[in-house]
Amino acid sequence: MSVESAPYYWLVCDHPDCGEKSTEGGEYTAWSDQDGAMEDAFNSDWTITSDGKHYCDEHHPMEDEDDG
């Protein structure tokens, strides 16, 4: 038997006071591709902005902009 590794993907909330992973509380801990991670986050009410930032359902892009 050989041990192998591969990249795995999940999103992390971009709010400066958070850091929650998109997979917390979900059925899976990571995805084998970026599309799976994005779809899972979107289906979990995450906000994905046009500038590539990601926010959990507790935080919103406007909150992040007001902090900075």
C-alpha positions in Angstrom: 0.0 0.0 0.0 1.2 3.5 -0.9 0.3 6.7 0.8 -0.6 9.5 -1.6 -1.7 13.1 -1.1 -3.7 15.5 -3.2 -4.8 19.1 -2.9 -8.2 19.5 -1.2 -10.3 22.7 -1.2 -12.6 24.6 1.0 -13.4 28.3 1.5 -12.4 30.4 4.4 -14.5 33.5 5.4 -12.6 36.7 4.4 -14.1 38.8 7.2 -11.1 39.9 9.4 -12.7 38.6 12.6 -13.9 35.2 11.4 -11.9 32.6 9.5 -14.8 30.0 9.4 -14.3 27.2 6.9 -17.1 26.6 4.4 -17.2 22.9 5.4 -17.9 23.5 9.1 -21.1 21.8 10.1 -21.3 20.1 6.7 -21.2 16.5 5.6 -17.7 16.9 4.0 -14.5 18.3 5.3 -13.0 19.2 1.9 -13.5 18.9 -1.8 -11.3 17.5 -4.4 -11.8 20.4 -6.8 -12.4 24.2 -6.5 -15.8 24.0 -8.2 -17.1 21.6 -5.5 -15.9 23.8 -2.7 -17.5 26.9 -4.4 -20.8 25.1 -5.0 -20.9 23.8 -1.4 -20.3 27.3 0.0 -22.9 28.8 -2.2 -25.5 26.2 -1.2 -24.6 27.0 2.5 -25.6 30.7 2.0 -22.1 32.0 1.7 -21.6 35.2 -0.3 -19.0 35.1 -3.0 -18.2 38.6 -4.3 -17.0 39.6 -7.8 -13.6 40.5 -6.5 -13.0 37.0 -5.3 -13.8 37.4 -1.6 -15.8 34.8 0.3 -18.1 35.5 3.4 -19.8 33.0 5.6 -23.6 33.4 6.3 -22.7 35.3 9.5 -20.8 38.1 7.6 -21.5 40.2 4.6 -19.3 42.1 2.2 -20.6 45.5 3.3 -19.6 44.7 6.9 -16.0 44.0 5.8 -15.8 47.2 3.8 -17.0 49.2 6.8 -14.3 47.7 9.0 -11.4 48.7 6.7 
